[in-house]
Amino acid sequence: MPSNTAAWLTAAKAHPLEVKSAPYTFPHENEIVIKNGAVAINPVDWMKQDDGGLLFSWIKFPFVLGTDCAGEVVDVGRAVTRFKAGDRVVGHANGIEQKFNNSAYSAFQNYTVLLDHMVSPIPSTMSYESAAVLPLGLSTAACGLFQEDQLALQYPSVPPPKPTGKTLLVWGGATSVGSNAIQLAGAAGYEVITTASPMNFDYVKRLGACEVFDYNSKTVVEDLIRAFKNKTIAGAMSIGPGAADACHDILNKCKGDKFLAMATYPLPSPPPQTFVLPRTAFHFVSWNIINWFKSKARGIRTKFIFGSTLIDNGVGKVVYVDFLPTALAEGAYIAAPDPHVVGKGLEYIQAGFDLQKKGMSAKKVVVSL
Ligand SMILES: NC(=O)c1ccc[n+]([C@@H]2O[C@H](COP(=O)([O-])OP(=O)(O)OC[C@H]3O[C@@H](n4cnc5c(N)ncnc54)[C@H](OP(=O)(O)O)[C@@H]3O)[C@@H](O)[C@H]2O)c1
């Protein structure tokens, strides 16, 4: 049995993560184990380290975090036919989800157990560092776009289906979630209008956005309302602080599907770097009350996205089994944003958290293993 090592969060708010041995876990029948070649950091990782218990409250310490990993298959469960030892893959790790609540299924260690249908093979030319940027951004975008209880867009395919004639608003196109939302929506036959800082205009256009607006401009909401004037909106996905209220105002003036899928919960701006429970709870309750009345009056439906709900509802298979392998193999999907590698070894994961927390522009913080 291989010996495993993990970057452990040993207690609430413990800093730094502690690198020490971890059990090696064998896969159940629909699972595989991979030896990680690279892992990526998401805001939820440092938020969980900082918050002390509000997020994923079922987690007991010590615990291993991490959702994004890429590496080589070392073991497969009895029912797995898609993979064999030696295959190069990328996968969404689910250890923090309540249903799993198990460090063996998390990314920040040498060996991770993954669900067969939440894993895709990657081309031989793609590095693990490039592939590791995908999982949570891709999954969150897919939950918001394709789930029946969210925007319920038609599924992506390679080549894309006939254009639907509808246009999606993605607020925050240079985020990891936004980079994937733009590409997935394009692959599903939707035109995309997005927002980003001017330095990322070319970046989001390369991903497939047809128009892009600076979210820091004072006139951005009016500019977007004008851009949608002769279009049928397919709904909106709000990503980033302030995005939900702006998208609400835009949807109010558009014709089409008035649905807002929210990746970022509308917290006070500037966003708190740590969760301050009374302030966050007060904002949560008051925003919901105001939003309920505003949405009723405007005929807009809103829903928060949980980037892991696709595991159980069929969208996970659509993305990781049916779409991504072909899209990557044919060069029809870009693993974006580009990785920013902070170092090699589990010891660098804490440095990755600290860097991600300071904020990155169109880059994903990655650690090589
Ligand atoms: N609900 C879920 O399950 C879920 C899952 C993953 C992430 N999220 C949330 O989604 C958000 C993005 O996460 P991520 O990992 O994709 O982030 P990320 O890749 O770290 O995002 C960095 C980008 O954010 C953009 N940005 C910053 N402030 C913005 C604003 N006010 N409006 C639009 N864009 C803004 C910047 O764009 P420019 O450089 O162009 O300025 C920057 O490039 C976070 O709030 C995160 O907590 C939610």
The ligand as a Gaussian input file, in Angstrom:
#p B3LYP/6-31G(d) Opt

LIG

0 1
 N      -21.100000      29.045000      -5.159000
 C      -20.068000      28.223000      -5.363000
 O      -20.178000      26.984000      -5.272000
 C      -18.749000      28.827000      -5.719000
 C      -17.703000      28.016000      -6.204000
 C      -16.503000      28.648000      -6.593000
 C      -16.377000      30.023000      -6.439000
 N      -17.414000      30.736000      -5.930000
 C      -17.319000      32.188000      -5.769000
 O      -17.179000      32.755000      -7.061000
 C      -16.359000      33.918000      -6.973000
 C      -15.212000      33.772000      -7.935000
 O      -14.408000      32.664000      -7.535000
 P      -13.234000      32.213000      -8.498000
 O      -12.480000      31.137000      -7.846000
 O      -13.785000      32.006000      -9.838000
 O      -12.384000      33.567000      -8.417000
 P      -11.011000      33.995000      -9.005000
 O      -10.655000      33.159000     -10.171000
 O      -10.020000      34.113000      -7.911000
 O      -11.417000      35.463000      -9.481000
 C      -10.460000      36.423000      -9.752000
 C      -11.119000      37.421000     -10.666000
 O      -12.205000      38.047000      -9.997000
 C      -12.556000      39.156000     -10.779000
 N      -13.329000      40.088000      -9.970000
 C      -12.974000      40.641000      -8.798000
 N      -13.958000      41.452000      -8.351000
 C      -14.960000      41.389000      -9.262000
 C      -16.234000      42.000000      -9.368000
 N      -16.684000      42.860000      -8.434000
 N      -17.001000      41.700000     -10.432000
 C      -16.548000      40.846000     -11.368000
 N      -15.344000      40.243000     -11.342000
 C      -14.563000      40.513000     -10.292000
 C      -11.239000      39.718000     -11.250000
 O      -11.432000      40.076000     -12.593000
 P      -10.547000      41.208000     -13.291000
 O       -9.119000      40.753000     -13.092000
 O      -10.996000      41.210000     -14.704000
 O      -10.822000      42.489000     -12.542000
 C      -10.254000      38.535000     -11.111000
 O       -9.650000      38.197000     -12.324000
 C      -15.936000      34.034000      -5.509000
 O      -16.838000      34.900000      -4.876000
 C      -16.100000      32.629000      -4.987000
 O      -16.311000      32.599000      -3.601000
 C      -18.584000      30.174000      -5.582000

